[in-house]
Amino acid sequence: MTSRITVCRGCCCGTARKHPEVDHDRQLELLRERLPSVRVADCLDACEVSNVVVVQPSPAARAAGAKPVWVGSVLDDEAVHGVADWVDAGGPGVAAPPPLVAERIVATPR
């Protein structure tokens, strides 16, 4: 089983109100075209770094100690594809995130 992702879309992250220049539906479509498991959350409480995507480690990586990784400011196709590339490579605990994703990693909200 592979890593899965959760995309924030209900509050402000995935809305035209906060990010009118982003085609949120197209981002979700791109992710779903590339990844087997994409979940949508109403709000992940990380509005200050929206658009937020949480990359979950695969079950094997989680068993080895990998933790979910929060990626903020996923606001363009390049960032969307970077997240998908990372998941394709194995995700947290298996592969290092691409530089474009690594620079967007944020602390897990408390």
C-alpha positions in Angstrom: 0.0 0.0 0.0 1.2 3.5 -0.8 1.2 6.8 1.0 -2.1 8.7 0.8 -2.8 12.4 1.0 -5.4 14.6 2.5 -6.2 17.9 0.9 -7.8 20.8 2.8 -10.7 22.2 0.8 -13.7 23.3 2.9 -12.8 26.4 4.9 -10.3 28.8 3.3 -7.6 26.7 1.8 -9.5 25.4 -1.2 -11.7 28.4 -1.9 -11.6 31.2 -4.4 -12.2 33.6 -1.5 -8.7 33.2 -0.1 -6.9 32.1 -3.3 -8.8 33.4 -6.3 -5.9 32.8 -8.7 -5.9 29.0 -7.9 -8.0 26.5 -9.8 -8.8 24.4 -6.8 -10.9 21.9 -8.7 -8.1 21.4 -11.3 -5.6 20.8 -8.5 -7.8 18.1 -7.0 -8.3 16.6 -10.5 -4.5 16.5 -11.1 -3.9 14.8 -7.8 -6.6 12.2 -8.3 -5.3 11.5 -11.8 -1.9 10.6 -10.4 -2.6 9.1 -6.9 -4.7 6.2 -5.8 -5.8 7.7 -2.5 -6.7 11.4 -2.2 -9.0 12.4 0.7 -10.6 15.8 1.0 -11.0 17.4 4.5 -13.3 20.3 5.3 -10.6 22.1 7.4 -7.2 21.0 8.7 -6.8 24.2 10.9 -3.6 25.4 9.2 -5.2 28.4 7.4 -2.0 30.5 7.7 -0.2 28.2 5.3 -3.0 27.3 2.9 -3.4 25.4 0.6 -2.4 22.5 2.8 -1.8 18.9 1.8 -1.0 16.2 4.4 1.1 13.3 3.1 0.6 10.2 5.1 3.3 7.6 5.2 2.6 4.1 3.9 1.6 1.6 6.6 5.1 0.0 6.4 6.8 3.4 6.7 4.5 4.3 9.6 5.4 1.0 11.3 9.1 2.0 10.9 8.4 5.4 12.6 7.5 7.7 9.7 5.0 10.5 10.6 2.6 12.5 8.4 4.1 15.5 6.7 2.2 18.8 6.3 2.9 20.7 3.1 1.7 24.3 2.9 1.3 26.8 0.1 0.5 24.2 -2.5 -0.7 26.9 -4.8 0.5 25.9 -8.3 0.7 22.9 -10.6 4.4 22.6 -10.0 3.8 22.1 -6.2 0.9 19.7 -6.9 3.1 17.6 -9.2 5.9 17.7 -6.6 3.6 16.2 -3.9 2.5 13.5 -6.4 6.1 12.8 -7.4 7.0 12.3 -3.8 4.1 10.0 -3.1 5.1 8.0 -6.3 8.6 7.7 -4.9 7.3 6.3 -1.6 6.5 9.4 0.5 7.5 10.0 4.1 10.0 7.5 5.6 10.8 6.1 2.2 11.9 8.9 -0.1 13.1 12.5 0.5 10.7 15.1 -0.7 11.6 17.0 -3.8 13.2 20.4 -3.1 10.0 22.2 -4.2 8.0 20.2 -1.6 10.7 20.3 1.1 10.7 24.1 1.1 7.0 24.1 1.8 6.9 21.6 4.7 5.3 23.2 7.8 4.9 22.2 11.4 2.0 20.1 12.3 -0.7 22.3 13.8 -1.4 21.8 17.5 
